Amino acid sequence: MNTLKLICSTLLLILFIASPSFGEDSSWEELNSKVTGYYQQQQYSTAVGYAEEALALARKSGSKEKIATSLKNLGEISTHMGRQTEAEAYNKESIAIRQNLFGPDGLEVALSWRSLGFTYFLSEKMDDAEMCFQEVLRIHVKNYGEKSIEIVPALQRLEKFYKYTKNQDKESAFTERILNLQTGPE
């Protein structure tokens, strides 16, 4: 019986040490890389564990930038898992931290606004989603300029939003704006 206990204990110890359970020696960067990989593979239930551990390490380190990134990641994962209330809270905290770090016009802030916009969009809170996507565009225009090709992705996001919400006038206006940036005004 003692031999069986020893074997079981050894097996449990091996499983614990070898498991992807986010050991203490894992760096935030390694965890964040795993979060990104599993997120891209749409393995959200696996990604969320790594994301939570990355957030814990970021909070322990005190790195506001890593905390904000971890929160945004958790917001995106939670959105895809149908946890809209959690996702909203994570994204809002990420926005607040990034605004403190980079100012309200920082491109990093736009990433968190975009994430919150998708959370609202999937929650069918269309007014809130539109506001977030407009904020992303405002930040991009502020950083790149009204006539920069760099603002096209933000314009396209709003164009698709207006197409989905069946606002043809706004959709057409954004389509024209995009074409003007891509090809020049006619």
Secondary structure, DSSP 4 states (H G I P E B T S, - for coil): -HHHHHHHHHHHHHHHHHSSS--TT--HHHHHHHHHHHHHTT-HHHHHHHHHHHHHHHHHHT-HHHHHHHHHHHHHHHHHTT-HHHHHHHHHHHHHHHHHHH-TT-HHHHHHHHHHHHHHHHTT-HHHHHHHHHHHHHHHHHHH-TT-GGGHHHHHHHHHHHHHTT-HHHHHHHHHHHHHHHH---
